[in-house]
Amino acid sequence: MIKDVTFERTIYNPAPNKFEAGTGSIADAVGLGAALDYLTEIGMANVAKYEHELTQYAVAELKKVKGLHLIGLPAQKSGVLSFAVDGYPVEAIGEYLNKFGIAIRAGHHCAQPVLRHLGYEGTARAVLGLYNTPEEVDKLVRTLYSLH
């Protein structure tokens, strides 16, 4: 929906993309109850522990990839892994990973002021959750190694 944003101004994309953030999906609201039941059965403490351990594993493995820069590593990190790789536009990273069935986001993520503050126009962003496995992290890392 956003083409560019700074503290001084916002420029929206042309239609239809400028309407991307429109009305929420009714199906999402209906599915929320089932999702809450599922997470309650697992236990949120168990979900948090699993995601934390998987994220720590992913950060350690991604740090081994030559030329890869993780962006944003707070002590209490969520499963959002934003990164850039020297010599590769983030969109090219996304397209490359997609060829191997690895879905990430690539772009400015509507966060241009903070990205520019950190010296970036965009990032590649993988997000880990309860539904991910260490084997999937390994596949991401292996595929990023083969990028060079």
CYANA upper distance limits for C-alpha pairs under 8 A (distance plus 0.5 A):
  1 MET  CA     12 TYR  CA      6.45
  1 MET  CA     13 ASN  CA      6.03
  1 MET  CA     17 ASN  CA      5.62
  1 MET  CA     18 LYS  CA      4.49
  1 MET  CA     19 PHE  CA      6.64
  1 MET  CA     20 GLU  CA      5.89
  1 MET  CA     21 ALA  CA      7.19
  2 ILE  CA     10 THR  CA      7.92
  2 ILE  CA     11 ILE  CA      6.75
  2 ILE  CA     12 TYR  CA      5.03
  2 ILE  CA     13 ASN  CA      6.00
  2 ILE  CA     18 LYS  CA      7.19
  2 ILE  CA    110 CYS  CA      7.13
  3 LYS  CA     10 THR  CA      8.36
  3 LYS  CA     11 ILE  CA      6.00
  3 LYS  CA     12 TYR  CA      5.63
  3 LYS  CA     13 ASN  CA      5.46
  4 ASP  CA     10 THR  CA      6.44
  4 ASP  CA     11 ILE  CA      5.68
  4 ASP  CA     12 TYR  CA      7.48
  4 ASP  CA    110 CYS  CA      8.34
  4 ASP  CA    112 GLN  CA      7.77
  5 VAL  CA      9 ARG  CA      6.48
  5 VAL  CA     10 THR  CA      4.91
  5 VAL  CA     11 ILE  CA      6.76
  5 VAL  CA    110 CYS  CA      7.91
  5 VAL  CA    111 ALA  CA      8.40
  5 VAL  CA    112 GLN  CA      6.75
  5 VAL  CA    113 PRO  CA      7.62
  6 THR  CA     10 THR  CA      6.83
  6 THR  CA    112 GLN  CA      7.45
  6 THR  CA    113 PRO  CA      6.25
  7 PHE  CA    113 PRO  CA      7.72
 12 TYR  CA     18 LYS  CA      6.27
 13 ASN  CA     17 ASN  CA      6.39
 13 ASN  CA     18 LYS  CA      5.42
 14 PRO  CA     18 LYS  CA      6.14
 15 ALA  CA     19 PHE  CA      7.19
 16 PRO  CA     20 GLU  CA      7.73
 24 GLY  CA     28 ASP  CA      8.20
 25 SER  CA     29 ALA  CA      7.41
 26 ILE  CA     30 VAL  CA      6.93
 27 ALA  CA     31 GLY  CA      6.62
 28 ASP  CA     32 LEU  CA      6.69
 29 ALA  CA     33 GLY  CA      8.23
 30 VAL  CA     34 ALA  CA      8.45
 31 GLY  CA     35 ALA  CA      6.81
 32 LEU  CA     36 LEU  CA      6.62
 33 GLY  CA     37 ASP  CA      6.78
 34 ALA  CA     38 TYR  CA      6.68
 35 ALA  CA     39 LEU  CA      6.70
 36 LEU  CA     40 THR  CA      6.47
 37 ASP  CA     41 GLU  CA      6.67
 38 TYR  CA     42 ILE  CA      7.01
 39 LEU  CA     43 GLY  CA      6.37
 39 LEU  CA     44 MET  CA      6.82
 39 LEU  CA     47 VAL  CA      8.14
 40 THR  CA     44 MET  CA      6.95
 42 ILE  CA     46 ASN  CA      7.12
 42 ILE  CA     47 VAL  CA      7.54
 43 GLY  CA     47 VAL  CA      6.90
 44 MET  CA     48 ALA  CA      6.53
 45 ALA  CA     49 LYS  CA      6.61
 46 ASN  CA     50 TYR  CA      6.61
 47 VAL  CA     51 GLU  CA      6.62
 47 VAL  CA    130 LEU  CA      6.79
 48 ALA  CA     52 HIS  CA      6.45
 49 LYS  CA     53 GLU  CA      6.67
 50 TYR  CA     54 LEU  CA      6.59
 50 TYR  CA    130 LEU  CA      7.36
 51 GLU  CA     55 THR  CA      6.46
 51 GLU  CA     78 SER  CA      8.24
 51 GLU  CA     79 GLY  CA      7.13
 51 GLU  CA    128 LEU  CA      7.58
 51 GLU  CA    129 GLY  CA      6.26
 51 GLU  CA    130 LEU  CA      6.51
 52 HIS  CA     56 GLN  CA      6.67
 52 HIS  CA     77 LYS  CA      8.08
 52 HIS  CA     78 SER  CA      7.52
 52 HIS  CA     79 GLY  CA      7.75
 53 GLU  CA     57 TYR  CA      6.72
 54 LEU  CA     58 ALA  CA      6.64
 54 LEU  CA     79 GLY  CA      8.47
 54 LEU  CA    128 LEU  CA      8.15
 54 LEU  CA    133 THR  CA      7.95
 54 LEU  CA    134 PRO  CA      7.09
 55 THR  CA     59 VAL  CA      6.59
 55 THR  CA     77 LYS  CA      8.21
 55 THR  CA     78 SER  CA      7.68
 55 THR  CA     79 GLY  CA      5.88
 55 THR  CA    128 LEU  CA      7.44
 56 GLN  CA     60 ALA  CA      6.75
 57 TYR  CA     61 GLU  CA      6.74
 57 TYR  CA    134 PRO  CA      8.19
 58 ALA  CA     62 LEU  CA      6.43
 58 ALA  CA    134 PRO  CA      8.35
 58 ALA  CA    137 VAL  CA      6.50
 59 VAL  CA     63 LYS  CA      6.59
 59 VAL  CA     70 LEU  CA      8.48
 59 VAL  CA     81 LEU  CA      8.26
 60 ALA  CA     64 LYS  CA      7.52
 61 GLU  CA     65 VAL  CA      7.91
 61 GLU  CA    138 ASP  CA      8.35
 61 GLU  CA    141 VAL  CA      7.31
 62 LEU  CA     68 LEU  CA      7.76
 62 LEU  CA     70 LEU  CA      8.32
 62 LEU  CA    141 VAL  CA      6.65
 63 LYS  CA     68 LEU  CA      7.42
 63 LYS  CA     69 HIS  CA      8.01
 63 LYS  CA     70 LEU  CA      7.92
 65 VAL  CA    141 VAL  CA      7.77
 65 VAL  CA    144 LEU  CA      7.64
 65 VAL  CA    145 TYR  CA      6.65
 66 LYS  CA    145 TYR  CA      8.17
 67 GLY  CA     85 VAL  CA      5.80
 67 GLY  CA     86 ASP  CA      5.52
 68 LEU  CA     83 PHE  CA      7.21
 68 LEU  CA     84 ALA  CA      6.22
 68 LEU  CA     85 VAL  CA      4.78
 68 LEU  CA     86 ASP  CA      6.95
 69 HIS  CA     83 PHE  CA      5.87
 69 HIS  CA     84 ALA  CA      5.80
 69 HIS  CA     85 VAL  CA      6.66
 69 HIS  CA     86 ASP  CA      8.42
 70 LEU  CA     81 LEU  CA      7.52
 70 LEU  CA     82 SER  CA      6.38
 70 LEU  CA     83 PHE  CA      4.88
 70 LEU  CA     84 ALA  CA      7.28
 71 ILE  CA     81 LEU  CA      8.04
 71 ILE  CA     82 SER  CA      5.84
 71 ILE  CA     83 PHE  CA      5.88
 71 ILE  CA     84 ALA  CA      8.22
 72 GLY  CA     82 SER  CA      7.61
 73 LEU  CA     77 LYS  CA      6.92
 79 GLY  CA    127 VAL  CA      5.92
 79 GLY  CA    128 LEU  CA      5.18
 79 GLY  CA    129 GLY  CA      6.95
 80 VAL  CA    125 ARG  CA      7.34
 80 VAL  CA    126 ALA  CA      6.63
 80 VAL  CA    127 VAL  CA      5.02
 80 VAL  CA    128 LEU  CA      6.94
 81 LEU  CA    125 ARG  CA      5.96
 81 LEU  CA    126 ALA  CA      5.65
 81 LEU  CA    127 VAL  CA      6.46
 81 LEU  CA    128 LEU  CA      8.36
 82 SER  CA    123 THR  CA      6.35
 82 SER  CA    124 ALA  CA      6.13
 82 SER  CA    125 ARG  CA      4.81
 82 SER  CA    126 ALA  CA      7.03
 83 PHE  CA    123 THR  CA      5.93
 83 PHE  CA    124 ALA  CA      5.75
 83 PHE  CA    125 ARG  CA      6.78
 84 ALA  CA     88 TYR  CA      8.18
 84 ALA  CA     89 PRO  CA      8.43
 84 ALA  CA     90 VAL  CA      6.91
 84 ALA  CA    123 THR  CA      6.05
 84 ALA  CA    124 ALA  CA      6.51
 85 VAL  CA     89 PRO  CA      8.32
 85 VAL  CA     90 VAL  CA      8.16
 88 TYR  CA     92 ALA  CA      6.87
 88 TYR  CA     93 ILE  CA      7.11
 89 PRO  CA     93 ILE  CA      7.09
 90 VAL  CA     94 GLY  CA      6.86
 90 VAL  CA    106 ALA  CA      6.06
 90 VAL  CA    107 GLY  CA      7.07
 90 VAL  CA    122 GLY  CA      7.12
 90 VAL  CA    123 THR  CA      6.12
 90 VAL  CA    124 ALA  CA      5.75
 91 GLU  CA     95 GLU  CA      6.73
 91 GLU  CA    106 ALA  CA      5.84
 91 GLU  CA    107 GLY  CA      7.09
 91 GLU  CA    124 ALA  CA      7.90
 92 ALA  CA     96 TYR  CA      6.53
 93 ILE  CA     97 LEU  CA      6.65
 93 ILE  CA    106 ALA  CA      8.18
 93 ILE  CA    124 ALA  CA      7.44
 94 GLY  CA     98 ASN  CA      6.56
 94 GLY  CA    103 ALA  CA      8.00
 94 GLY  CA    104 ILE  CA      6.65
 94 GLY  CA    105 ARG  CA      7.14
 94 GLY  CA    106 ALA  CA      6.28
 94 GLY  CA    124 ALA  CA      7.18
 95 GLU  CA     99 LYS  CA      7.11
 96 TYR  CA    100 PHE  CA      7.80
 96 TYR  CA    147 LEU  CA      8.18
 97 LEU  CA    101 GLY  CA      7.15
 97 LEU  CA    102 ILE  CA      5.63
 97 LEU  CA    103 ALA  CA      7.40
 97 LEU  CA    104 ILE  CA      8.20
 97 LEU  CA    140 LEU  CA      8.22
 97 LEU  CA    143 THR  CA      7.44
 97 LEU  CA    144 LEU  CA      8.21
 98 ASN  CA    102 ILE  CA      5.50
 98 ASN  CA    103 ALA  CA      6.25
 98 ASN  CA    104 ILE  CA      8.27
100 PHE  CA    143 THR  CA      8.22
102 ILE  CA    140 LEU  CA      7.44
103 ALA  CA    126 ALA  CA      8.03
104 ILE  CA    124 ALA  CA      7.36
104 ILE  CA    125 ARG  CA      6.13
104 ILE  CA    126 ALA  CA      5.36
104 ILE  CA    127 VAL  CA      7.86
105 ARG  CA    124 ALA  CA      6.34
105 ARG  CA    125 ARG  CA      5.58
105 ARG  CA    126 ALA  CA      7.09
106 ALA  CA    122 GLY  CA      7.54
106 ALA  CA    123 THR  CA      6.25
106 ALA  CA    124 ALA  CA      4.84
106 ALA  CA    125 ARG  CA      6.55
107 GLY  CA    121 GLU  CA      8.23
107 GLY  CA    122 GLY  CA      5.19
107 GLY  CA    123 THR  CA      6.14
107 GLY  CA    124 ALA  CA      7.16
108 HIS  CA    112 GLN  CA      6.27
108 HIS  CA    115 LEU  CA      7.95
108 HIS  CA    121 GLU  CA      6.70
108 HIS  CA    122 GLY  CA      4.67
108 HIS  CA    123 THR  CA      6.91
109 HIS  CA    122 GLY  CA      7.86
111 ALA  CA    115 LEU  CA      6.66
112 GLN  CA    116 ARG  CA      6.33
112 GLN  CA    121 GLU  CA      7.09
112 GLN  CA    122 GLY  CA      7.97
113 PRO  CA    117 HIS  CA      6.64
114 VAL  CA    118 LEU  CA      6.79
115 LEU  CA    119 GLY  CA      6.71
115 LEU  CA    120 TYR  CA      5.51
115 LEU  CA    121 GLU  CA      6.46
115 LEU  CA    122 GLY  CA      7.10
116 ARG  CA    120 TYR  CA      5.54
116 ARG  CA    121 GLU  CA      6.36
128 LEU  CA    132 ASN  CA      6.52
132 ASN  CA    136 GLU  CA      7.02
132 ASN  CA    137 VAL  CA      8.41
133 THR  CA    137 VAL  CA      7.15
134 PRO  CA    138 ASP  CA      6.70
135 GLU  CA    139 LYS  CA      6.75
136 GLU  CA    140 LEU  CA      6.76
137 VAL  CA    141 VAL  CA      6.73
138 ASP  CA    142 ARG  CA      6.51
139 LYS  CA    143 THR  CA      6.49
140 LEU  CA    144 LEU  CA      6.68
141 VAL  CA    145 TYR  CA      6.73
142 ARG  CA    146 SER  CA      6.97
143 THR  CA    147 LEU  CA      7.00
144 LEU  CA    148 HIS  CA      8.21
